[in-house]
Amino acid sequence: MLNNDRIWEKRMKSFRNLLVLSLAAGGLLLAGTAAKADPLTITLDSPYQAGPQSVFTFDGTITNTSGATVYLNGDFFLLDSPLTYDDTDFVNNAPPTLDAGASSPDIALFTVTVPFGTPMGLYTGTFQILGGGNNSASDVVASANFDIQVTPEPPGFLLLATGLLALGFLVRRKLIA
C-alpha cells in the first residue's frame, strides 16, 4: 500500500509541474498577443456596402491608440477577385503622421471598383496601413475589414420582368385562339 501512495505522489507532482508549465506558456502567448496590437485604429463609416454601382467609396477616420507618434507610410489590400481597388484617396488625404492619441478627420480612404459582369454575391476585403516609428517603416499599423454585396442592376430586373410578361401574354394568346 505504501508503494501505491508513492506512485500516486509522483504522478501528482508530475501533473502539477505540467500544469504550471502550461500556465506559464499560456501567459507568454497572451503577453505576446497583447504586445502585437496595432497602434492605429481604422473606423470605416460604412464597412458594408451593397448595390449595383460600379464604384464604392470607403470613408473613415484613423486614430492613434498608442503612446507615440506613428508614421503612415503606405497601404496594402487583400480583396476578392475580380474587384479592384484604388488607394489614391489614402495617398492624397491621410496625414503623414499621427501623434499619440490623435485622430484624422473623416476622410475618403479608398475606392473599390466592381467590373461589369461581376457575379452577384458578397465580396470581402481588408485594408491595411503600413508604417511605424519612422518614415521608412513598413509594419502593419492598422487593419480594417470591409464587405461589398454586388446586386443586379435595376434595369436587369425590368428586362426580366418585361420578358416574362411578354412570354405570358403570348402563351395566353395561343391558349385563347
Secondary structure by P-SEA (a helix, b strand, c coil): caaaaaaaaaaaaaaaaaaaaaaaaaaaaaaaaaaacccbbbbbccccccccccbbbbbbbbbbcccbbbbbccbbbbbcccbbbbaaaaaacccccccccccccccccbbbbbcccccbbbbbbbbbbbbccccccccccccccbbbbbbccaaaaaaaaaaaaaaaaaaaaaaac
